[in-house]
């Protein structure tokens, strides 16, 4: 599969539904042990499972690593989120 020139790379690698790494991550919308919602280059990504944990997050590089048991990965539009204009961290530290 060819990548478009100038397009950001979004990749998910999931090993045995237990550990994964992601690229193309722009922001963390919300997270808890059962659900993580990430704003990615390809839309909002909702990861559902058990004992989910973001072990590494580097927004400058757009990278994240997570572990736990992954039950589902679902993409949705991120237009409404982008219009809100605030990240999770900005809302936390008001």
Steps between C-alpha positions, in 0.01 A plus 500: 500500500641838400494796734397841372775761491484717809249277677572410860561135577252332733589149608375258765696191601318274746667188638275223633234758598726591796756760395492754221673798352340780303628781279310798365360586845411868538340510845346293780130584528422277798626190671425257778569131557215389270516755217756727333396762243777642282488773236701358209582611147224267378225604746406428859612153606315336789677203655288291735624224725614416850791633708600742222805711573690754291857409585660762273359808331705740289267748330790689341578187297138379489585169668334298775540157654232322695444172674202311639241277336357662185144402411428748220642783290245741348557809287261795481508855367707747698349818352290590807799440728729714285248785506503501880867600474609383844708200589439280802801649675385857433163418655663333801725794584248788471 
